[in-house]
Amino acid sequence: MLLIDIKKSGGIERALKELKRKFIKTGQLKELRERQEFVKGSVKRREQLKKAKYKQKLKDQDSND
């Protein structure tokens, strides 16, 4: 749970800005979206491998140029 002290931050606008920054930095929104539906472990691993292969392909292309 993210806590923001409004008195320290100096106003509601500043507190909202700080809350938004913390929310993004901690990755809570990403986690909430991932938890909306269950994804099997094998599917997660497959997606990880797919992303890793894509990144490696881009890296290899950059080194060849």
N, C-alpha and C positions, 0 to 999 in steps of 0.2 A: 504494500500500500504506500503510495506516495503522499508525503505530508509536506505542505508548504506553509510557512509562517508568514501571514499577511503583514503583520506588524514589522517584521524584519525586511520584507521585500519592498515595502513602501506604497502599496496600493493594490487594488484588485486587478488592474490591467497588468501590472508588473508580475503579480502572483500567477496570473493565467499564463503569461509568457514563460515563466519559470516552470510551471507545471507541464506545459506543452514540450518544453525542451527536455525535461526529465523523462517524460513519457516516451519520447522518441529515442533518447539515449539508452534507456533500459530495455527497449524492445518489447514493451508490453503489448502494443497494438499488433505487432507481427505475431506474437504468441497467441493472442486472442483469436486472430484470424485463422491460425493453424489449427486451433482446437475446436473450431466450429464443426468439423467432421473428423472422424477417425480415419487415419491413414496407416495401413499396414507397414511394418518395419521393412519388408522386402521392397515395397514401393518407394519408401523414403530412400533406401540405399540405391535403388535404381536411378532415382532422380539425382542423387549426389554424384553417382558415376557419370551420368549424362552431362552434368554441369562441369565436372572435372575434365572430361574429355573435350568439351567445348573450349574451356579455358586453356587447356594444353594446346589445342589446335591453334588458337589465336596467338599464344606465346611463340609457337613454332613458326608461324607466318611472320611475326615481327622480327624474329632472329634471322630469318632467311632474307629479308628485305634489306 
